[in-house]
């Protein structure tokens, strides 16, 4: 067990805590903890920080309801900084945004890797703006019945590819299916987080069932 007494707090008794979304790995905020707020965080399983401006402890979400449930707290190699992985109930930033880090300062030439969340945001933008010439716009304009029909068609294509034991074709059709399912999600107001939580709850249930069978 890690001894928190080995942590190196600064001259003001503080240590920086980088808060990260446990599911998306997105950096949410940078805050500070002292020994007391760290202890409270570990006891409650909720992030508690020390406000340098107000010079007092603050439990994230106590007034807004946007609690951050701690998954893990990890110290760096010098024991003078923390990474806090959380699952949050709402926006991390006081401005109402998902993260405090929103102002792009520089962007290099390296392309960012594909993320489901990025595709979801793109589809949401298509639904809101309905740009002309976009296939996604066409689906949203046609409505739920058309989207459902395409989901059904893509399911069939996946089955056909798999029955032929054609790996490349099956991968291609699964990607098509995933895209149309996400269009359906946007149309119905279902978020990626909704699906993640549902899958997470099934994992727990499956784990319990396996344990019972072993007994």
C-alpha positions in Angstrom: 0.0 0.0 0.0 1.3 3.4 -1.0 2.3 5.6 2.0 0.9 9.1 1.3 3.5 10.5 3.8 6.0 10.0 1.0 4.2 12.5 -1.2 6.0 15.8 -1.6 3.7 18.7 -0.9 5.1 22.2 -1.8 5.9 25.0 0.7 2.2 25.8 0.9 1.3 22.2 1.7 -0.2 21.6 -1.8 0.3 19.1 -4.5 -1.1 19.4 -8.1 -3.8 16.9 -9.1 -4.4 16.3 -12.8 -8.0 15.0 -13.2 -8.6 12.7 -16.1 -11.8 11.0 -17.4 -11.3 7.3 -16.7 -13.2 6.3 -19.8 -12.1 8.8 -22.5 -8.6 9.6 -21.0 -9.5 13.3 -21.6 -7.8 15.7 -19.2 -10.6 17.5 -17.3 -8.9 19.9 -15.0 -5.8 20.8 -13.0 -6.5 21.4 -9.3 -4.6 21.2 -6.0 -4.9 19.1 -2.9 -3.5 19.3 0.5 -3.2 16.4 2.9 -6.7 16.9 4.3 -8.4 17.1 1.0 -6.5 14.1 -0.3 -7.6 12.1 2.8 -11.2 13.2 2.3 -11.0 12.3 -1.4 -9.8 8.8 -0.5 -12.4 8.3 2.3 -15.4 9.5 0.2 -14.2 8.3 -3.2 -15.0 11.8 -4.5 -12.6 14.5 -5.5 -12.0 17.1 -2.9 -9.6 19.9 -3.6 -8.0 23.0 -1.9 -9.0 26.3 -3.4 -5.9 28.6 -3.5 -8.1 31.7 -4.1 -10.6 31.0 -1.3 -8.1 29.2 0.8 -10.5 26.5 1.8 -11.4 22.9 0.9 -14.1 22.3 -1.7 -15.7 19.0 -2.6 -16.3 19.0 -6.3 -20.0 18.8 -7.1 -21.2 19.7 -3.6 -23.1 22.7 -4.9 -23.5 21.9 -8.6 -24.1 18.1 -8.3 -21.3 17.5 -10.8 -19.4 15.0 -8.5 -16.3 13.2 -9.7 -16.2 9.6 -8.6 -12.6 8.5 -8.1 -11.4 5.4 -10.0 -7.7 5.7 -9.0 -5.1 8.2 -7.7 -1.5 7.8 -9.0 1.6 9.7 -8.0 4.3 10.5 -10.5 7.9 9.2 -10.2 9.0 12.1 -8.0 5.9 11.9 -5.8 5.2 15.6 -6.3 2.2 15.4 -8.6 -1.0 13.3 -8.8 -3.2 11.9 -11.6 -6.8 11.4 -10.5 -8.9 9.2 -12.8 -12.6 9.8 -12.4 -16.0 9.1 -13.7 -18.0 12.3 -13.5 -21.7 13.2 -13.1 -21.5 16.4 -15.1 -19.2 19.1 -16.6 -15.8 19.3 -15.0 -15.4 23.1 -15.7 -17.3 25.8 -13.8 -18.1 27.3 -17.2 -20.3 24.3 -18.0 -17.9 22.6 -20.5 -16.8 19.0 -20.3 -13.2 20.0 -19.6 -11.4 23.1 -18.5 -9.0 22.6 -21.4 -10.7 24.1 -24.5 -8.5 26.8 -25.9 -6.2 25.3 -28.6 -2.8 27.0 -28.4 -0.9 24.9 -31.0 -1.7 22.0 -33.3 1.1 19.9 -34.8 1.2 18.0 -38.0 0.5 14.6 -36.3 -3.1 13.6 -36.9 -5.1 12.8 -33.9 -6.1 9.1 -33.7 -9.7 8.1 -34.3 -12.1 8.4 -31.3 -15.7 7.3 -31.0 -16.5 10.5 -29.1 -15.1 12.6 -32.0 -17.3 10.8 -34.5 -20.3 11.3 -32.2 -19.6 15.0 -32.0 -19.3 15.2 -35.8 -22.7 13.5 -36.2 -24.3 15.8 -33.7 -22.9 18.7 -35.7 -24.4 17.2 -38.9 -27.8 16.9 -37.2 -27.7 20.5 -36.0 -26.4 22.2 -39.1 -27.6 19.8 -41.9 -24.9 20.7 -44.4 -26.0 20.1 -48.0 -24.5 17.1 -49.9 -23.9 15.1 -46.7 -25.1 11.5 -46.5 -25.5 12.0 -42.8 -27.7 15.0 -43.4 -29.8 12.9 -45.8 -30.4 10.3 -43.1 -31.4 12.8 -40.5 -33.7 14.5 -42.9 -35.4 11.2 -43.8 -35.9 10.5 -40.1 -36.0 7.5 -37.8 -37.6 5.0 -40.2 -34.9 5.5 -42.8 -32.1 5.2 -40.2 -33.6 2.0 -38.8 -33.9 0.6 -42.3 -30.2 1.3 -42.9 -29.2 -0.3 -39.5 -31.2 -3.4 -40.5 -29.5 -3.5 -43.9 -26.0 -3.2 -42.4 -26.8 -6.0 -39.9 -27.5 -8.2 -42.8 -24.3 -7.2 -44.6 -22.3 -8.1 -41.5 -23.9 -11.5 -41.3 -23.2 -12.2 -45.0 -19.6 -11.2 -44.6 -19.1 -13.4 -41.6 -20.9 -16.4 -43.2 -18.4 -16.2 -46.0 -15.6 -16.1 -43.4 -14.3 -13.0 -45.2 -12.5 -11.1 -42.5 -11.9 -7.9 -44.5 -15.5 -7.7 -45.7 -16.8 -8.3 -42.2 -14.6 -5.6 -40.7 -15.8 -3.2 -43.4 -19.5 -4.0 -42.8 -19.1 -3.8 -39.0 -17.7 -0.3 -39.5 -20.7 0.6 -41.7 -23.0 -0.8 -39.0 -21.3 1.1 -36.2 -21.6 4.4 -38.2 -25.4 3.9 -38.8 -25.9 2.8 -35.1 -24.3 6.0 -34.0 -26.5 8.0 -36.3 -29.4 6.3 -34.6 -28.0 7.2 -31.2 -27.8 10.9 -32.1 -31.3 10.8 -33.6 -32.6 9.3 -30.3 -30.4 11.4 -28.0 -28.4 8.4 -26.7 -24.9 9.3 -25.8 -21.7 7.3 -25.9 -21.6 7.5 -22.1 -25.1 5.9 -22.0 -23.8 2.9 -23.8 -20.6 2.8 -21.8 -22.5 2.7 -18.6 -24.9 0.0 -19.8 -22.0 -2.2 -20.9 -20.2 -1.5 -17.6 -23.3 -2.7 -15.7 -23.4 -5.9 -17.7 -19.8 -6.6 -17.0 -20.4 -6.5 -13.3 -23.4 -8.8 -13.7 -21.5 -11.2 -15.9 -18.7 -11.3 -13.3 -21.1 -12.1 -10.5 -22.7 -14.9 -12.6 -19.3 -16.4 -13.3 -18.5 -16.4 -9.6 -21.7 -18.1 -8.7 -21.1 -20.8 -11.3 -17.7 -21.4 -9.9 -19.2 -22.0 -6.5 
